[in-house]
Amino acid sequence: MENQGLIEFGIRLKNIRLAQGLSQEQLGMIAELDRTYISGIERGV
């Protein structure tokens, strides 16, 4: 499924973010993206 790749990407992103000790809000500030957008990516949406 096409969505499976997005879900896998989101899981990998979340694992890297957590390993760096970053919240979604902190990552969003670094990447200049809204926290809700980061959340959507991590959920594969």
N, CA and C atoms as an extended XYZ file, in Angstrom:
135
Properties=species:S:1:pos:R:3:atomname:S:1:resname:S:1:resid:I:1 pbc="F F F"
N         0.823       -1.187        0.000 N   MET     1
C         0.000        0.000        0.000 CA  MET     1
C         0.868        1.252        0.000 C   MET     1
N         0.397        2.261       -0.661 N   GLU     2
C         1.115        3.525       -0.731 CA  GLU     2
C         1.239        4.164        0.647 C   GLU     2
N         0.183        4.081        1.437 N   ASN     3
C         0.180        4.682        2.761 CA  ASN     3
C         1.192        4.018        3.695 C   ASN     3
N         1.514        2.748        3.455 N   GLN     4
C         2.462        2.039        4.309 CA  GLN     4
C         3.821        2.729        4.316 C   GLN     4
N         4.256        3.220        3.183 N   GLY     5
C         5.526        3.941        3.111 CA  GLY     5
C         5.500        5.212        3.937 C   GLY     5
N         4.360        5.905        3.925 N   LEU     6
C         4.234        7.126        4.724 CA  LEU     6
C         4.257        6.814        6.210 C   LEU     6
N         3.622        5.726        6.587 N   ILE     7
C         3.603        5.312        7.991 CA  ILE     7
C         5.009        4.940        8.446 C   ILE     7
N         5.725        4.194        7.625 N   GLU     8
C         7.094        3.803        7.969 CA  GLU     8
C         7.992        5.029        8.094 C   GLU     8
N         7.834        5.983        7.179 N   PHE     9
C         8.619        7.217        7.252 CA  PHE     9
C         8.314        7.957        8.550 C   PHE     9
N         7.037        8.046        8.898 N   GLY    10
C         6.636        8.732       10.122 CA  GLY    10
C         7.209        8.086       11.365 C   GLY    10
N         7.219        6.765       11.392 N   ILE    11
C         7.784        6.040       12.538 CA  ILE    11
C         9.275        6.320       12.655 C   ILE    11
N         9.957        6.311       11.525 N   ARG    12
C        11.404        6.585       11.539 CA  ARG    12
C        11.685        8.002       11.999 C   ARG    12
N        10.886        8.954       11.510 N   LEU    13
C        11.057       10.347       11.924 CA  LEU    13
C        10.846       10.484       13.434 C   LEU    13
N         9.803        9.860       13.951 N   LYS    14
C         9.515        9.938       15.386 CA  LYS    14
C        10.650        9.337       16.204 C   LYS    14
N        11.163        8.184       15.768 N   ASN    15
C        12.265        7.547       16.488 CA  ASN    15
C        13.498        8.439       16.525 C   ASN    15
N        13.816        9.068       15.410 N   ILE    16
C        14.973        9.980       15.358 CA  ILE    16
C        14.730       11.190       16.253 C   ILE    16
N        13.513       11.752       16.180 N   ARG    17
C        13.169       12.920       17.009 CA  ARG    17
C        13.317       12.585       18.486 C   ARG    17
N        12.777       11.431       18.899 N   LEU    18
C        12.857       11.041       20.300 CA  LEU    18
C        14.296       10.751       20.729 C   LEU    18
N        15.079       10.143       19.848 N   ALA    19
C        16.484        9.860       20.156 CA  ALA    19
C        17.269       11.147       20.379 C   ALA    19
N        16.849       12.211       19.702 N   GLN    20
C        17.499       13.516       19.862 CA  GLN    20
C        16.938       14.294       21.060 C   GLN    20
N        15.899       13.742       21.688 N   GLY    21
C        15.304       14.390       22.848 CA  GLY    21
C        14.472       15.610       22.494 C   GLY    21
N        13.900       15.607       21.300 N   LEU    22
C        13.118       16.752       20.839 CA  LEU    22
C        11.621       16.475       20.931 C   LEU    22
N        10.871       17.502       21.293 N   SER    23
C         9.417       17.416       21.225 CA  SER    23
C         8.996       17.743       19.792 C   SER    23
N         7.749       17.459       19.482 N   GLN    24
C         7.240       17.827       18.159 CA  GLN    24
C         7.322       19.340       17.968 C   GLN    24
N         7.061       20.073       19.017 N   GLU    25
C         7.124       21.541       18.933 CA  GLU    25
C         8.547       22.016       18.659 C   GLU    25
N         9.526       21.430       19.336 N   GLN    26
C        10.916       21.811       19.111 CA  GLN    26
C        11.360       21.489       17.689 C   GLN    26
N        10.999       20.290       17.208 N   LEU    27
C        11.348       19.919       15.834 CA  LEU    27
C        10.679       20.859       14.848 C   LEU    27
N         9.427       21.191       15.116 N   GLY    28
C         8.719       22.125       14.251 CA  GLY    28
C         9.398       23.469       14.176 C   GLY    28
N         9.905       23.948       15.307 N   MET    29
C        10.605       25.240       15.306 CA  MET    29
C        11.890       25.162       14.492 C   MET    29
N        12.628       24.069       14.645 N   ILE    30
C        13.875       23.883       13.904 CA  ILE    30
C        13.596       23.813       12.402 C   ILE    30
N        12.557       23.048       12.036 N   ALA    31
C        12.232       22.828       10.622 CA  ALA    31
C        11.326       23.925       10.047 C   ALA    31
N        10.929       24.866       10.910 N   GLU    32
C        10.014       25.930       10.503 CA  GLU    32
C         8.700       25.363        9.971 C   GLU    32
N         8.184       24.356       10.696 N   LEU    33
C         6.903       23.728       10.389 CA  LEU    33
C         6.051       23.735       11.648 C   LEU    33
N         4.750       23.732       11.476 N   ASP    34
C         3.853       23.700       12.618 CA  ASP    34
C         3.901       22.335       13.295 C   ASP    34
N         3.745       22.327       14.616 N   ARG    35
C         3.755       21.088       15.385 CA  ARG    35
C         2.702       20.106       14.889 C   ARG    35
N         1.559       20.613       14.477 N   THR    36
C         0.502       19.724       13.995 CA  THR    36
C         0.893       19.052       12.684 C   THR    36
N         1.714       19.718       11.884 N   TYR    37
C         2.200       19.128       10.643 CA  TYR    37
C         3.163       17.985       10.959 C   TYR    37
N         4.049       18.200       11.940 N   ILE    38
C         4.960       17.155       12.370 CA  ILE    38
C         4.170       15.946       12.875 C   ILE    38
N         3.136       16.213       13.641 N   SER    39
C         2.284       15.140       14.159 CA  SER    39
C         1.674       14.333       13.013 C   SER    39
N         1.180       15.016       12.002 N   GLY    40
C         0.597       14.340       10.844 CA  GLY    40
C         1.602       13.478       10.107 C   GLY    40
N         2.805       13.995        9.957 N   ILE    41
C         3.855       13.215        9.284 CA  ILE    41
C         4.138       11.941       10.080 C   ILE    41
N         4.257       12.087       11.389 N   GLU    42
C         4.570       10.925       12.225 CA  GLU    42
C         3.455        9.888       12.202 C   GLU    42
N         2.238       10.307       11.941 N   ARG    43
C         1.109        9.375       11.855 CA  ARG    43
C         0.894        8.852       10.445 C   ARG    43
N         1.685        9.326        9.494 N   GLY    44
C         1.567        8.858        8.115 CA  GLY    44
C         0.378        9.453        7.383 C   GLY    44
N        -0.053       10.618        7.835 N   VAL    45
C        -1.221       11.285        7.228 CA  VAL    45
C        -0.753       12.224        6.128 C   VAL    45
